């Protein structure tokens, strides 16, 4: 029965094959009728290949089996199938801010960048191949109508000697809305081009080995830098300084792993003293690496704070001058000021540059006991803002806090004491309303908590925000405090950790190294895995061991489209 069934199947297949071959007929004009296009196997250079787009139509012959012969048909653009985004590997985008300006740059990158140069730019007495890395004056034209769109400078970068490691073209055109729209429409008419997604140019540079993840983040931070400190740290990351330090850490872990692997593979050939020396050497190296990583972890988040901004909260009792200080630092009326207590009900924030450091300044509600429900919410938010701040500045009104018995004693109000921290700064405002005010050196703070040391006065300044008396001294002193806390004793290239994910991976590496040290010599094969995990955690910072699409997508999606 089985043999009969097999024979019937074979006979049916032969009959179907003959029937299909009889259905393939050629007309007198050599045009071809194919009943089932899906059954035709296309040759790589066949006209059915969607990358060919020539307007001529020529004859094409297929043999009886449906395979294309050496004579191929080319179809007009109207009959071309639409390419998917995966097939359109050449991308383009505006790399400069849109709007009216002298120059705009449109960047094109991909395997068809040279063809874009040939089809979208024209110049008389010019060859068909551009000179790489040399600016050339050419006309930008519409690829279909050949209408002249603009007069431009073009520069072609031959891969891999380009930012993306691919062939790259830059069109330097006039930055006008109509010109930009016309040129972008012209590029959209090319079937193999598509608009870039945010960060796609930089992602291709990463995938091509031009940058690692720390350099990608440094480049993004450089674009977003608003202060001198941010710029210097970003330049350091973009140039690869952080990359070199992470590579060095990973190499040290791998060297430690060499001792362990040597013990596993050749431990039987070494006496007991030699085995103990190998394990001890590996443990000592692991401890040194742990101490090195912890020295970076214990930096009080200096790199992350400088990158994202130092959170400085202004707080104090009502009508002390907090909102006036906020407006003074902002150099505009950003907050409402009024002699009526409780005017500020919510937290106001803005970003400033103070002494070259990025500062995220917060103005808060006055701290006091109140029965007003809305003001109670504002007081609660003020307390939270002070608690979350990297630096806090307490503003007090001098006439209200000077002791009536001793004009040189400053008493901190009870409502404020619970919000003071060891590093809290003080601004004693309204100095113009106090007669015979002692010099700053003579002022003394009454003990306001158990940790207060009379021998170490808190950092404070006296000033009048109404008359601007003492304000310059206050600004200079505040900049010096920022400098001493976030840069003194360090150079600008030293913060190894500038993003939260760096800290997470370094903490994972320390955890695995501590696991390695905790294993006994009899478990050295398991301990070796802990070293591998530690090396993988360090490699994940620079992208050597990153394979998670969500991590890469989160980094590159924060770029602008043209980058």
C-alpha positions as CSV (number, residue, x, y, z in Angstrom):
1,X,0.0,0.0,0.0
2,X,2.8,2.4,0.9
3,X,4.6,1.7,-2.4
4,X,1.4,2.3,-4.4
5,X,0.8,5.6,-2.5
6,X,4.3,6.8,-3.2
7,X,4.0,5.8,-6.9
8,X,0.7,7.8,-7.3
9,X,2.3,10.8,-5.7
10,X,5.2,10.7,-8.1
11,X,3.0,10.3,-11.1
12,X,0.8,13.2,-10.1
13,X,3.9,15.4,-9.6
14,X,5.1,14.5,-13.1
15,X,1.7,15.3,-14.7
16,X,1.5,18.7,-12.8
17,X,5.0,19.6,-14.0
18,X,4.2,18.8,-17.6
19,X,0.9,20.7,-17.4
20,X,2.7,23.8,-16.0
21,X,5.3,23.7,-18.8
22,X,2.6,23.5,-21.4
23,X,1.0,26.6,-19.9
24,X,4.1,28.7,-20.5
25,X,3.6,30.3,-23.9
26,X,5.5,32.9,-25.9
27,X,3.6,35.5,-28.0
28,X,4.9,36.9,-31.3
29,X,6.2,40.0,-29.6
30,X,8.3,37.9,-27.3
31,X,6.3,39.1,-24.3
32,X,5.9,36.5,-21.5
33,X,2.8,35.3,-19.7
34,X,3.6,33.7,-16.4
35,X,0.6,32.1,-14.6
36,X,2.3,32.1,-11.2
37,X,5.0,34.7,-10.6
38,X,5.8,33.1,-7.2
39,X,7.0,30.0,-8.9
40,X,9.6,31.8,-10.9
41,X,13.1,31.9,-9.5
42,X,14.8,35.2,-10.3
43,X,18.4,35.6,-11.3
44,X,20.4,38.0,-9.2
45,X,20.9,40.3,-12.2
46,X,17.4,39.9,-13.5
47,X,15.2,42.8,-14.3
48,X,12.8,41.5,-11.6
49,X,15.4,42.6,-9.1
50,X,13.8,45.6,-7.4
51,X,17.0,47.7,-7.3
52,X,17.1,48.1,-11.1
53,X,15.1,51.1,-12.2
54,X,15.7,51.8,-15.9
55,X,12.9,53.2,-18.2
56,X,13.7,50.9,-21.2
57,X,11.7,47.8,-21.9
58,X,13.5,44.9,-23.6
59,X,12.5,41.4,-24.4
60,X,13.1,38.6,-21.9
61,X,13.0,34.9,-22.4
62,X,12.5,32.1,-19.9
63,X,13.1,28.4,-20.5
64,X,10.4,25.8,-19.9
65,X,11.3,25.5,-16.2
66,X,10.6,29.1,-15.5
67,X,14.2,30.3,-15.0
68,X,15.3,33.5,-16.5
69,X,17.6,33.4,-19.5
70,X,20.5,35.9,-20.0
71,X,18.2,38.3,-21.7
72,X,16.5,40.4,-19.0
73,X,13.6,42.9,-18.9
74,X,14.0,46.3,-17.2
75,X,10.8,48.0,-16.1
76,X,9.9,51.6,-15.9
77,X,9.8,53.4,-12.6
78,X,6.0,53.1,-12.4
79,X,6.2,49.3,-12.4
80,X,8.9,49.1,-9.7
81,X,7.9,47.5,-6.4
82,X,8.1,49.8,-3.4
83,X,11.2,49.1,-1.3
84,X,10.9,48.5,2.5
85,X,12.9,50.6,5.0
86,X,15.2,47.6,5.5
87,X,16.0,47.7,1.8
88,X,16.5,51.4,1.6
89,X,19.8,51.6,3.4
90,X,20.6,55.2,2.3
91,X,19.3,57.8,4.8
92,X,19.2,61.5,4.8
93,X,18.3,64.3,7.2
94,X,18.8,68.0,8.0
95,X,21.7,68.2,10.4
96,X,21.4,71.9,11.2
97,X,18.5,73.6,13.1
98,X,15.6,74.4,10.7
99,X,14.9,78.1,10.1
100,X,16.3,81.1,8.3
101,X,20.1,81.2,8.4
102,X,23.1,81.5,6.1
103,X,23.8,77.8,5.6
104,X,22.0,74.5,6.2
105,X,23.6,71.1,5.9
106,X,21.8,68.0,4.7
107,X,23.6,64.8,5.4
108,X,23.2,61.6,3.3
109,X,24.8,58.3,4.3
110,X,24.6,54.8,2.8
111,X,25.6,52.6,-0.1
112,X,23.8,54.9,-2.6
113,X,25.3,58.2,-1.5
114,X,27.5,58.4,-4.6
115,X,24.4,57.9,-6.8
116,X,22.6,60.6,-4.9
117,X,25.5,63.0,-5.7
118,X,25.2,62.1,-9.4
119,X,21.4,62.4,-9.6
120,X,20.8,65.4,-7.3
121,X,23.8,67.6,-8.2
122,X,25.0,69.0,-11.5
123,X,27.9,71.1,-12.8
124,X,29.2,71.6,-16.3
125,X,32.6,70.3,-17.1
126,X,32.6,68.0,-14.1
127,X,33.3,64.3,-13.9
128,X,31.0,61.6,-12.6
129,X,33.1,60.9,-9.5
130,X,33.6,63.5,-6.7
131,X,36.9,64.1,-5.1
132,X,36.6,62.8,-1.5
133,X,36.8,65.3,1.3
134,X,37.0,68.3,-1.1
135,X,34.2,71.0,-1.2
136,X,32.8,71.4,-4.7
137,X,30.4,74.0,-5.9
138,X,27.4,72.3,-7.7
139,X,23.8,73.0,-8.4
140,X,21.2,71.0,-6.5
141,X,18.5,69.8,-8.9
142,X,15.3,67.8,-8.9
143,X,16.2,64.2,-10.1
144,X,13.0,63.9,-12.2
145,X,12.5,67.4,-13.8
146,X,16.2,68.5,-13.5
147,X,14.9,71.9,-12.2
148,X,17.6,73.8,-10.4
149,X,16.8,74.1,-6.7
150,X,19.8,75.9,-5.2
151,X,23.4,76.7,-5.6
152,X,25.4,74.6,-3.1
153,X,28.7,73.3,-1.8
154,X,29.0,69.5,-1.7
155,X,31.5,67.3,0.0
156,X,31.7,63.5,-0.4
157,X,33.3,61.2,2.2
158,X,34.3,57.8,0.9
159,X,33.7,55.0,3.5
160,X,35.1,53.9,5.8
161,X,36.8,57.3,6.2
162,X,33.6,59.0,7.3
163,X,31.7,59.5,10.5
164,X,29.3,56.6,9.8
165,X,32.0,54.5,8.1
166,X,29.7,54.5,5.1
167,X,29.8,56.6,1.9
168,X,28.5,60.0,3.1
169,X,27.4,63.1,1.2
170,X,26.9,66.6,2.7
171,X,24.9,69.3,0.9
172,X,25.7,72.8,2.1
173,X,22.7,74.8,0.9
174,X,21.0,78.1,1.8
175,X,18.8,77.8,4.9
176,X,15.4,78.9,3.9
177,X,12.2,77.1,4.4
178,X,11.4,76.8,0.7
179,X,14.9,75.7,-0.2
180,X,15.0,73.1,2.5
181,X,11.6,71.7,1.6
182,X,12.5,71.5,-2.1
183,X,15.8,69.7,-1.5
184,X,14.3,67.2,0.9
185,X,11.5,66.5,-1.5
186,X,14.0,65.9,-4.2
187,X,15.8,63.3,-2.0
188,X,12.5,61.6,-1.2
189,X,12.0,61.0,-4.9
190,X,14.9,58.6,-5.0
191,X,13.5,55.1,-4.4
192,X,16.5,53.9,-2.4
193,X,16.6,56.9,0.1
194,X,14.5,57.4,3.2
195,X,14.5,59.9,6.1
196,X,16.8,59.0,9.0
197,X,15.3,58.3,12.5
198,X,16.7,60.1,15.5
199,X,20.3,59.1,16.2
200,X,20.6,56.8,13.2
201,X,23.8,58.4,11.9
202,X,25.5,58.0,15.3
203,X,24.2,54.5,15.6
204,X,25.8,53.6,12.3
205,X,29.0,55.0,13.6
206,X,28.7,52.8,16.6
207,X,27.8,49.7,14.6
208,X,30.7,50.5,12.3
209,X,33.2,50.6,15.2
210,X,33.8,54.4,14.9
211,X,32.5,55.0,18.4
212,X,31.8,53.1,21.6
213,X,28.8,53.8,23.9
214,X,30.8,56.1,26.2
215,X,31.8,58.2,23.1
216,X,28.2,58.2,21.9
217,X,27.0,59.5,25.2
218,X,29.9,62.1,25.3
219,X,28.8,63.3,21.8
220,X,25.2,63.6,23.0
221,X,26.3,65.5,26.1
222,X,28.5,67.8,24.0
223,X,25.5,68.7,21.8
224,X,23.4,69.4,25.0
225,X,26.2,71.1,27.0
226,X,25.2,74.6,28.3
227,X,28.1,75.4,30.6
228,X,31.9,75.2,30.5
229,X,32.0,72.3,33.0
230,X,29.5,70.3,30.9
231,X,31.4,71.0,27.8
232,X,34.8,69.9,29.2
233,X,33.4,66.6,30.5
234,X,31.5,65.9,27.3
235,X,34.6,66.6,25.2
236,X,36.6,64.2,27.4
237,X,34.0,61.5,26.8
238,X,33.7,62.1,23.1
239,X,37.4,61.9,22.6
240,X,37.5,58.4,24.2
241,X,39.1,59.1,27.6
242,X,36.4,57.3,29.5
243,X,36.6,54.5,27.0
244,X,40.3,54.0,27.6
245,X,39.8,53.8,31.4
246,X,37.0,51.3,31.1
247,X,39.1,49.2,28.8
248,X,41.9,49.3,31.3
249,X,39.6,48.1,34.1
250,X,38.3,45.3,32.0
251,X,41.8,44.2,31.1
252,X,42.8,44.1,34.7
253,X,39.8,41.7,35.4
254,X,40.8,39.6,32.5
255,X,44.4,39.4,33.7
256,X,43.0,38.2,37.1
257,X,41.0,35.6,35.2
258,X,44.3,34.4,33.6
259,X,45.6,33.4,37.0
260,X,42.4,31.5,37.8
261,X,42.3,29.7,34.5
262,X,45.9,28.8,34.8
263,X,45.2,27.3,38.2
264,X,42.3,25.3,36.8
265,X,44.2,24.0,33.8
266,X,47.7,23.5,35.3
267,X,47.1,23.3,39.0
268,X,48.0,19.7,39.2
269,X,51.5,20.5,37.8
270,X,52.2,23.0,40.6
271,X,52.9,22.2,44.2
272,X,50.7,23.4,47.1
273,X,52.8,26.5,47.6
274,X,52.5,27.4,44.0
275,X,48.8,26.9,44.0
276,X,48.3,29.1,47.0
277,X,50.4,31.8,45.4
278,X,48.3,31.8,42.2
279,X,45.0,32.1,44.2
280,X,46.5,34.8,46.5
281,X,47.7,36.7,43.5
282,X,44.3,36.6,41.9
283,X,42.6,37.7,45.1
284,X,45.0,40.6,45.6
285,X,44.4,41.8,42.0
286,X,40.6,41.5,42.6
287,X,40.8,43.6,45.8
288,X,42.8,46.3,44.0
289,X,40.2,46.4,41.2
290,X,37.4,46.6,43.8
291,X,39.1,49.5,45.6
292,X,39.7,51.3,42.3
293,X,36.0,51.0,41.3
294,X,34.8,52.0,44.7
295,X,36.9,55.2,44.6
296,X,34.8,56.1,41.5
297,X,31.5,55.1,43.1
298,X,32.2,57.2,46.2
299,X,32.5,60.5,44.2
300,X,29.1,61.8,45.5
301,X,27.7,61.5,41.9
302,X,29.9,64.4,40.8
303,X,30.0,63.4,37.1
304,X,26.2,62.8,37.0
305,X,25.5,66.1,38.8
306,X,27.7,68.1,36.6
307,X,26.1,66.6,33.5
308,X,22.5,67.0,34.5
309,X,22.9,70.1,36.7
310,X,23.5,70.8,40.4
311,X,20.2,71.0,42.2
312,X,20.2,74.1,44.4
313,X,17.1,74.7,46.6
314,X,16.3,78.1,48.1
315,X,14.3,77.9,51.3
316,X,13.6,79.8,54.5
317,X,10.7,81.5,56.3
318,X,8.2,83.7,54.5
319,X,9.2,87.2,53.4
320,X,12.9,86.6,53.8
321,X,13.6,87.4,50.2
322,X,13.7,83.9,48.6
323,X,11.8,84.9,45.5
324,X,13.8,88.2,45.2
325,X,17.0,86.1,45.2
326,X,15.4,83.8,42.6
327,X,14.7,86.8,40.3
328,X,18.1,88.2,41.0
329,X,19.9,85.0,39.8
330,X,17.5,84.6,36.9
331,X,18.0,88.3,36.0
332,X,14.3,88.6,35.3
333,X,10.9,88.6,37.1
334,X,10.5,84.8,37.1
335,X,8.7,84.7,40.5
336,X,6.0,86.9,42.0
337,X,7.3,89.0,44.9
338,X,5.0,90.5,47.5
339,X,5.1,91.7,51.1
340,X,2.2,89.4,51.8
341,X,3.5,86.2,53.5
342,X,2.7,83.0,51.6
343,X,2.8,84.4,48.1
344,X,4.9,81.5,46.7
345,X,2.8,78.3,46.9
346,X,4.7,76.0,44.5
347,X,8.2,75.1,43.6
348,X,9.6,77.2,40.7
349,X,12.7,75.9,38.8
350,X,15.1,77.2,36.2
351,X,18.6,76.3,34.9
352,X,21.4,78.8,35.4
353,X,25.1,79.0,34.7
354,X,26.9,80.0,37.9
355,X,30.7,80.2,37.7
356,X,30.7,77.8,34.7
357,X,28.6,75.2,36.5
358,X,25.1,74.1,35.6
359,X,22.7,74.9,38.4
360,X,19.0,73.8,38.6
361,X,17.6,76.5,40.9
362,X,14.4,76.0,42.9
363,X,12.4,78.6,44.7
364,X,10.2,77.2,47.4
365,X,7.3,78.3,49.6
366,X,8.0,79.9,53.0
367,X,8.3,77.4,55.8
368,X,5.8,78.2,58.6
369,X,2.8,76.7,60.4
370,X,-0.3,77.6,58.5
371,X,-4.0,76.6,58.3
372,X,-4.3,77.3,54.6
373,X,-4.7,74.0,52.8
374,X,-3.0,75.1,49.6
375,X,-0.1,76.7,51.4
376,X,0.3,73.5,53.5
377,X,0.9,71.6,50.2
378,X,3.4,74.2,49.1
379,X,5.3,73.9,52.4
380,X,5.4,70.1,52.0
381,X,6.8,70.4,48.5
382,X,9.4,72.9,49.8
383,X,10.6,70.3,52.3
384,X,10.9,67.6,49.6
385,X,12.8,70.0,47.3
386,X,15.3,70.7,50.1
387,X,15.7,67.0,50.9
388,X,16.3,66.1,47.2
389,X,18.7,69.0,46.5
390,X,22.4,68.6,46.1
391,X,23.0,71.9,47.7
392,X,20.6,74.0,49.8
393,X,20.6,77.8,50.5
394,X,18.7,79.2,53.5
395,X,17.6,82.8,53.1
396,X,17.0,84.7,56.4
397,X,15.9,88.2,57.1
398,X,18.6,89.9,59.2
399,X,16.1,92.0,61.3
400,X,14.2,88.9,62.2
401,X,17.1,86.6,63.2
402,X,19.5,88.9,65.0
403,X,19.3,88.6,68.7
404,X,17.9,91.7,70.5
405,X,20.4,91.2,73.3
406,X,23.4,90.6,71.1
407,X,23.5,92.2,67.7
408,X,26.2,89.7,66.6
409,X,24.1,86.5,67.3
410,X,22.0,84.9,64.6
411,X,19.1,82.7,65.7
412,X,17.7,80.3,63.1
413,X,13.9,80.1,63.2
414,X,12.4,76.8,64.6
415,X,10.4,76.2,61.4
416,X,13.7,76.1,59.4
417,X,15.9,74.0,61.8
418,X,14.5,70.6,60.7
419,X,15.5,71.3,57.0
420,X,19.1,72.2,57.7
421,X,21.9,69.9,56.5
422,X,25.6,69.9,57.3
423,X,26.5,71.7,54.1
424,X,23.6,74.2,54.1
425,X,24.6,77.7,53.0
426,X,23.0,80.9,54.4
427,X,22.2,84.3,52.9
428,X,21.4,86.9,55.5
429,X,19.2,89.4,53.5
430,X,18.0,92.9,54.1
431,X,21.4,94.1,55.5
432,X,20.4,97.7,54.6
433,X,17.7,97.7,57.3
434,X,20.0,97.0,60.1
435,X,21.9,99.9,61.7
436,X,25.5,99.3,63.0
437,X,25.6,95.8,61.4
438,X,28.7,94.0,62.7
439,X,31.2,92.6,60.1
440,X,30.7,89.1,58.9
441,X,33.6,87.8,60.9
442,X,31.8,89.0,64.1
443,X,28.5,87.2,63.4
444,X,27.9,84.0,65.3
445,X,25.1,81.4,64.8
446,X,23.3,80.1,67.8
447,X,23.5,76.3,68.0
448,X,20.6,75.0,65.9
449,X,21.1,71.3,66.1
450,X,23.2,68.7,67.9
451,X,25.8,68.4,65.0
452,X,26.5,72.2,65.0
453,X,30.1,73.0,65.9
454,X,30.7,76.5,67.2
455,X,34.3,76.4,66.0
456,X,33.1,75.8,62.4
457,X,30.6,78.4,61.4
458,X,28.4,77.6,58.4
459,X,29.1,79.3,55.1
460,X,27.1,82.6,55.0
461,X,26.9,86.0,53.3
462,X,25.2,89.2,54.2
463,X,23.6,91.2,51.4
464,X,20.7,93.4,50.4
465,X,18.8,92.3,47.4
466,X,16.9,95.6,47.3
467,X,20.0,97.8,47.0
468,X,22.4,95.1,45.5
469,X,24.8,95.7,48.4
470,X,26.9,92.6,48.9
471,X,25.4,90.6,46.0
472,X,28.6,90.4,44.0
473,X,30.5,89.0,47.0
474,X,27.7,86.5,47.4
475,X,27.9,85.4,43.8
476,X,31.7,85.1,43.9
477,X,31.4,83.1,47.1
478,X,28.7,80.8,45.8
479,X,30.8,80.1,42.6
480,X,33.7,79.3,44.9
481,X,31.6,76.8,46.9
482,X,30.5,75.0,43.7
483,X,34.1,74.9,42.5
484,X,35.4,73.5,45.8
485,X,32.7,70.8,46.0
486,X,32.6,69.7,42.4
487,X,36.0,70.5,40.8
488,X,38.8,71.3,43.3
489,X,41.2,68.3,43.6
490,X,40.0,66.9,40.3
491,X,40.5,67.7,36.7
492,X,37.6,68.0,34.3
493,X,38.4,64.7,32.7
494,X,38.3,62.7,35.9
495,X,34.6,61.8,36.4
496,X,34.5,58.3,35.2
497,X,30.7,58.0,36.0
498,X,28.6,60.5,34.1
499,X,25.4,58.4,33.7
500,X,23.3,56.3,36.0
501,X,23.9,53.2,33.8
502,X,27.6,53.5,34.4
503,X,27.1,53.4,38.1
504,X,24.8,50.3,37.8
505,X,27.3,48.3,35.8
506,X,30.2,49.2,38.1
507,X,28.2,48.2,41.1
508,X,27.5,44.9,39.4
509,X,31.2,44.4,38.7
510,X,32.0,45.0,42.4
511,X,29.4,42.5,43.4
512,X,30.8,39.8,41.1
513,X,34.4,40.5,42.2
514,X,33.4,40.2,45.9
515,X,31.7,36.9,45.0
516,X,35.0,35.7,43.5
517,X,36.9,36.5,46.6
518,X,34.3,34.7,48.8
519,X,34.7,31.4,47.0
520,X,37.1,28.8,48.5
521,X,40.0,27.4,46.4
522,X,38.0,24.2,45.9
523,X,35.3,26.2,44.1
524,X,37.7,28.0,41.8
525,X,35.9,26.9,38.6
526,X,32.7,28.6,39.8
527,X,34.7,31.6,41.0
528,X,36.0,32.0,37.4
529,X,32.5,32.6,36.2
530,X,32.2,35.5,38.7
531,X,35.2,37.1,37.1
532,X,33.7,36.6,33.6
533,X,30.5,38.3,34.8
534,X,32.5,41.2,36.2
535,X,34.4,41.7,32.9
536,X,31.1,41.6,31.1
537,X,29.6,44.3,33.3
538,X,32.5,46.6,32.6
539,X,32.3,45.8,28.9
540,X,28.7,46.7,28.9
541,X,29.5,50.3,29.8
542,X,31.4,50.8,26.6
543,X,29.3,48.5,24.5
544,X,31.7,45.6,24.2
545,X,29.1,43.1,25.6
546,X,25.9,44.9,24.9
547,X,23.3,43.0,22.9
548,X,20.1,44.4,24.3
549,X,18.1,46.4,21.8
550,X,16.3,48.3,24.5
551,X,19.6,49.7,25.9
552,X,20.8,50.9,22.5
553,X,17.5,52.3,21.5
554,X,17.2,54.3,24.7
555,X,20.6,55.9,24.1
556,X,20.3,56.7,20.4
557,X,16.7,57.8,20.4
558,X,17.7,60.9,22.5
559,X,19.7,62.3,19.6
560,X,18.3,64.8,17.1
561,X,17.4,63.4,13.7
562,X,20.4,64.8,11.8
563,X,22.9,63.2,14.3
